[in-house]
Amino acid sequence: MSAPEPNPPEIELRLWRQFLAVAETLHFGRAALRLHMTQPPLTQAIQQLERRLGTVLFERTRRSVALTPAGAALVEPVRQLLQQAAALAGRARDAAGGELGRIRLGFVSTVGFGPLPAWLRSFREAHPGIAMELREATGDVQFEAFAQRELDAGFVLHAPGIALPPPLLRLSVGVEPMLLVLPETTPRRLNTSQLLREPLVIFPRAIAPSLYDAVLAFYHRHGATPAIAQEAIQMQTIVNLVSAGLGIAFVPQSMRLLQRPGVNYRALPPALAEAAPSCETSLVWPPDAPPAVQRFVEFVRARR
């Protein structure tokens, strides 16, 4: 056998199909029938393949055809190659239809105490071809990641009805009241004026400015200015700091599922309940999101 062709072009799938037919039948005549062609062009095709590879693939005699070691080594890889090639059209259709792909999903910690775990489980069961890459991050971090094209969708927390940075699209998944988190030593009957003077533990304004402003506006409506004792990024950390006696805090109602010794969750007393702060969780995504993301958006829309 001569040396392989210098800089040979890529070998067409047609030649590999012809090779596999001969390798599986070990008979040029039967392989030609399987391929709906005559024997001479098949023989020429195998010879062309051998020239390109620079090695003999079949030992031929007048009575038999056998694979050489080189030919035998190619059978299974060629079979897998042809199976993968046959599946490409279906994969393309699945990807275009949103049944195949990847979603880089951001989420704020609070949504983990709500419907997110059940949604993720159900979505993965319904759409096993879509891989989910989860990233816990506050709203400001997520918006920056969207700008850098590092996220495909995300759950963010904000004051109800607030416009989000363009061009992001938004789907509200729920509005909930904010509850007080108090040290467990707090008396059952709350003196409202004293409550407004209690040190406040709150998240930095940068991570959720609309929600931060809503909490401060609540104080101002009641003629008070909060004494901010400590800032913390995660709601879980805020609850822990309240348990340490650093102050009181406002958290979404769903945070009641976080059972932390040393704290109580309470609604605002009636005298302060008017225009009490609330929060909204939204799913956000860019308008040019891939089909898999659109599939997830519609999944959430149907279940919110």
N, C-alpha and C positions, 0 to 999 in steps of 0.2 A: 504494500500500500504506500502510495506517495505521501509526501508531507502535506499537512493541512493547507488549505488556501491561505495566503497571506491576507491579514485583515478581512476575514470572511464576513459577509453580511449576516445579520441575525437569521437563524434558521426558522423557516416558517412553520407554523403549527401543522400545516398540511403534511410536511415531511415527517413530523413526529407521529402523526396519526397513522401514516403509512408504515412507519417503523413498528409501532405497537401492534398493528394488525398482523404483520408478519411474525413478530415475536410471540404473539399469543396463539397463532395457528401453526407456526413453523411449516408453512406451506404457502408458496407464492400464489398458486392458483386459488386456494380458498380465501386467502387474504384479499386478493383482487375482487372476488365475488362480494365479500363483505363491504368493500369500499366502492362497489358499483363501477369498476373500471376493468380494463383488460390487463393481462399479466405483463406484457412488455413495458408499458409505461411505469408499472409498479417496480419492476426490476431496475429500470433506469433511475427511478427516484431514490431507491435504496443505495444504488451506486453513487449517486450525487451526494447523498447524506454522508456516506463513508469518505468520499473525497474531501468534503468540507471538514470532517472531524479528523481526517488523517489516520483512520484506523478501521479495521475490518470489524463489522458487527455480526455477520453471519458466516458460518462455514457451510458452503454449498457443495453438494455432490449431485450426481444424476438421480439419486434415490432419496436424499434427505436434506433437510435444512436444520442447522443447530446454531444456537447463540454462542458467540465467542465470549470470553470473560468480560470484554468491554461492552458487548451488547447486553449481556445479562445484568451488568451493573446499571444500565440505563432504564431497564424496564419499569421499575417501581417509580423512580423520579419522573419519567415521562408520563406514566399513568396519572400521577398526582398533578402534573402540569396541565394535562388535558382536562382533568376534573375541575381544576381551579379556573381554567379558561372558560369552561362551559358555565361556571357559576357567576362569571363577571356581569353578564347582562342582568341577572336577577339581583345581584348586589347593587347595581346601579339603580334599578327600579326601586329597590327597598330604600336606598339612601335618598332618592328624589321624593319618595313618599313619606319620609320621616320615620321609617322603621329601622334604620341603620345609621349609626353615627355616634357622636360624643357630645355631651353637654357638660360644660364647666359651670357649675352652679354655686353661686355665693349665697350665704345665708347669715342672718343675725342670730345670735344665740337664743333669743326669745322664741323664735318660730320652732325651735326644737322641743319646746314645752307645749306646742300646739299640734297642728295636723301634719307637720312635715314628715315625721317618721313613718306614719301610715301611708302618706302619699308616695314616698319613695319606695316603700315595699310594694305597693300596688302597681306603681308605674313599671318597676323592674320586672314584675311578673307578667305584665301585659305587653311589655316591649323589651324582650331580652336582648335584642340586637343593638340597643342604645346604652352606651357606657356612661355612667354618671361619675364625674369628678367633683367632689364637694370641697368647698373652701369656706370656713367660718370667718366672717369679716364684718366689721361695722359698715354702715352705709357709706361713709366718706371713702373708706378703702375700696369698697365695691365700685363706686362711681369712678374712681381713678382707674381701677382695673378695666372698666368698660371703655374708658377713653383710650387705654393702651391695647385694647382688643384681647384682653387676657381673661375675660369672662363672657359667657354666652347668655346667662340669665342670673337673677339673684332675688332673694327676699330681703326687703329692707323695712325698717321701722321709721315712722314719721308721724307728724300731726295730721289729723284727718283732712283730706282734700287738698293737700299741698301739692303744687306742681313740682315735678322732678326735673332734673337736668335734661334738656333736649339733646338728642332726638329720641331718648328712651321712651318706650311705650310702657304702660302700667296697667296692671290688673289688681284691683283691691281684693284681698282674700279675707278681710275682716277688720272691724273696728271694735275695740274693747276699752272699757274704763281703766284708768290707772288707780291702783290701790295704794294705801299707805302701808309701808313696812315699818313696824315699831319694835323697839326692844320689848321683850316679854315682860319686863318690869313696869311698863307703862300702865297707869291706872285704866280700869275699864271705862270709866266716864272721862271723856277728854274735855279739857277746858280749851275752847277754840282759840282764844287769844294766846294761851300758852303754847298750843300746838304750832301756831304760826311763828313763834319765836324759837322753836327747837332747831338745833343745828341740822342742816340738810346735807345729805350725801347724794350726789348727782353725777351723771356722766358729763364729760366735757362737751361744750357746745359744738365743737368742730365735728363730732361724730354723728350728731342728729340735731342740727340747729333748730328746725321747726318744733321738735318735741321739747327741747330745752327752753325755747322761748314760750311755749305753751305753759310749762310749769311755772316759769317766772311770772307770766301774765296772770296766772291764778293767784299768786301772792299779791300782786299789785292790785287786782280787783278787790281784794279784801284789805287794802290799805297797809300792806306789810312788804318788807323786803327780806328775802331769805338770807339767813346767815349760813353761807356755804362752808361746811366744815371739811369736806373731802370730795375729790372727784375720782371716779373709777370708770373704766371703759366697759366692762362686762356687767350685765345685770346681776349675775350670780355673785360677783365680787361686791357689788353694792349691798346685796342682802347680807353677805358675810360681815361687811363693815358695820352694818346696823346691829348685827348680833354682838359685835365687839363694843357697842355702846357709843359709837362715834356720832350718831344722830339718827334722823328718820329719813325715809326715802319714798319716792313714788316709782312704782314699777307696773308693767302691764298685768292685768288680771290673771293671765295664764301662768305667771310666775308663782302662783300659789302652789303649783305642783312641785316646786322646789321646797322640800321640807328641811328647814335649817333650824337646829336647836337655838333657842335664844331670841327668836323673833315671832311676831304675830302679824298676819295680814288683816287689814281692816279697811272697810269702805270709809270714805270721809263722813264726818258727822253731818247731820242735816243742815246745820247752820252754815256749813262750808260747801255743801254739795252743788250749789248752783254754779253752772259753768265750770264744773270740775274738769281737769285735763283728761283727755282720752288719747288713744294712740291707734294708728292704722298700720297694718302690715300689707305690703304690696309686692307682687311679683313684677319685676321689671326686666326688659330685654330690648335689644336694639332692633330697629325696623328691618334690618337686613339679616336677621338671625337665620341660620340654616333650618331645613325642614324638621330635623329632630327636635329643635327647640320649639318650633311652632306646635309640634305634636305634644310636647310637655305643657305648653301654655293652654292648649285646648283641654288636656287632661285635668289640669288644675281648675280651669273655668267650669268644668262640669261637676266639680266636687266641692267648690268653696261654699 
